[in-house]
Amino acid sequence: MSCPAPSLKDLPRVAVDFKTELEGFKTDNLKNADTMEKIILPSAEDVAAEKKEKAMIDSIETFDATKLKHTETQEKNPLPDKEVLEHEKTHQNLINGVEHFDKSTMRHAETQEKVILPDPQVIKQEQREQKLISGIENFDTNQLKHTETQEKNTLPTKEVIDQEKTA
């Protein structure tokens, strides 16, 4: 069923003062403005990426799990034993104790230096020992002269030894 077109008398009327204002409007008073399109159509790459993602989702949804084979899983990273857990727990407690230590429970203490320096005699004695050791370690053997050894205490002969035994 089609609607008949409205007659001229049924159309809304524009007020006379508004009509004269529209007729006398000057377009020179308008400012030039650039129009910005707010509806941006996706690029061909976006459409292709969306189709690829849709195809992947469809393949996941229609995947036949009966085609899978059963496998045995071998645990390669076993859980830590009791000793390791105790060690970690102790370590964590130490860290927490240091981080949350209450400094207000501490008392002020005066530090006393107990380092006793040696007296001058001990220092001189150590210096002499160091010089002696240095002299021995750094001794130049090239300064020595060659000497001949002369034996002044001769060893007894066999006859002299036999005489002493019989006496």
SULWOVEN-V831558 format. One record per residue. N is the residue number from 1. PSI is psi in radians with two decimals (none if undefined). Layout:
n;psi
N;PSI
N;PSI
This chain:
n;psi
1;2.23
2;2.58
3;2.38
4;2.64
5;2.50
6;2.63
7;2.89
8;-0.61
9;-0.38
10;-0.27
11;2.61
12;2.64
13;2.50
14;2.42
15;2.62
16;-0.79
17;-0.62
18;-0.66
19;-0.75
20;-0.60
21;-0.73
22;-0.69
23;-0.55
24;0.13
25;2.31
26;2.21
27;-0.18
28;-0.42
29;-0.22
30;2.56
31;2.56
32;2.30
33;2.40
34;2.37
35;2.42
36;2.24
37;2.20
38;-0.35
39;1.92
40;2.21
41;2.55
42;2.63
43;2.99
44;-0.62
45;-0.72
46;-0.74
47;-0.74
48;-0.72
49;-0.69
50;-0.67
51;-0.70
52;-0.76
53;-0.71
54;-0.73
55;-0.68
56;-0.77
57;-0.73
58;-0.70
59;-0.58
60;-0.76
61;-0.57
62;0.23
63;2.36
64;1.85
65;-0.25
66;-0.24
67;-0.15
68;2.59
69;2.62
70;2.36
71;2.66
72;2.31
73;2.28
74;2.19
75;2.04
76;-0.21
77;1.43
78;2.79
79;2.62
80;2.63
81;3.13
82;-0.68
83;-0.74
84;-0.72
85;-0.74
86;-0.76
87;-0.80
88;-0.69
89;-0.76
90;-0.78
91;-0.78
92;-0.69
93;-0.68
94;-0.78
95;-0.77
96;-0.69
97;-0.69
98;-0.73
99;-0.61
100;0.48
101;2.34
102;1.87
103;-0.30
104;-0.30
105;-0.08
106;2.63
107;2.71
108;2.43
109;2.48
110;2.30
111;2.31
112;2.14
113;2.22
114;0.36
115;2.07
116;2.13
117;2.56
118;2.68
119;2.91
120;-0.57
121;-0.75
122;-0.68
123;-0.77
124;-0.72
125;-0.75
126;-0.63
127;-0.72
128;-0.75
129;-0.72
130;-0.70
131;-0.74
132;-0.83
133;-0.76
134;-0.71
135;-0.70
136;-0.79
137;-0.61
138;0.29
139;2.31
140;1.94
141;-0.21
142;-0.30
143;-0.19
144;2.58
145;2.61
146;2.36
147;2.69
148;2.34
149;2.28
150;2.20
151;2.06
152;-0.36
153;1.72
154;2.66
155;2.56
156;2.64
157;3.03
158;-0.61
159;-0.65
160;-0.66
161;-0.72
162;-0.66
163;-0.70
164;-0.55
165;-0.65
166;-0.34
167;none
